């Protein structure tokens, strides 16, 4: 098993290179990069000032000369072949330098580092709630299959799944923040947060997190709940469980000592992958609640063609995703003793 995981760790390198090469090439050929944005901003400034072309390099409404554009191409590395530029970027990444944002002109790592605690907080709390509620609910629905409890909870779970989380967020804001003024309109903390005591700070964060967390986890309930329910029902119908009950083992012990462990195998396969999801967040929900997290940063970077930030987020998310896949295999091996990685 050790040799298997060593091979998996070594495969991270070519996989990471393949992912980043593909995205890097796309960023070089997609129109609307930083140079085009600067030209558009210069044209808007020229239009507001009421000026027109004043030199040969500005013919046709072009505010920048060819020499200026060439300087910008050299500054952003667009004058070199794609693979050469990629190697230079990868060399900086290996030294811990993710580059500088072409929109805010701030170091990319500092922009990401400032948003990691926010996304991590929402991601961890959401993950704990999802597993802490869905697993017991799935077990209860499997044991009480086709009862009033099972039917009522199925209606509620499917209703929550049918409505997107950001739509629920808007409705919650209108009702609980606009009409009844119970929760804040957005943000993570209050303006006078630094003056609070420790208990007041915890209460303030929980007060701001209530509506976004509910919107985060609402859509995840259905998949996880019914995954646990269906796998547990399959194991309860298996011969080894019926044999254990026939030999005198109580139904409760048959469920929790035998069937439940095998039912958690599909849950374990997806556990490691949630590491990258914890940090990625949901840009729509972050936009609705004005949460400056990783999801919103990634969305705005793609829209604004801020390629260094896009690639910086890709570096972190792809590494976490690949490490999460390895952790998923470890979780499966721990839950299912029959699994032997060779």
Secondary structure, DSSP 8 states (H G I E B T S, - for coil): -HHHHHHHHHHHHHHHHHHHHHHHHHHHHSS--HHHHHHHHHHHHHHHHT----SGGGGGG--S-HHHHHHHHHHHTTTS-HHHHHHHHHHHHHTT---B-TTT-SBHHHHHHHHHHHHHHHHHHHHHHHHHHHHHHHHHHHHTTTSHHHHHHHHHHHHHHHS-HHHHHHHHIIIIIIIS--S-SS-SS-TTGGGS-HHHHHHHHHHHHHHHHHHHHHTTHHHHHHHHHHHHHHHHTSHHHHHHHHTT--HHHIIIIIIHHHHTHHHHHHHTTHHHHHHH--HHHHHHTT--SHHHHHHHHHHTT-HHHHHHHHHHHHHHHHHHHHHHHHHHHHH-TT----
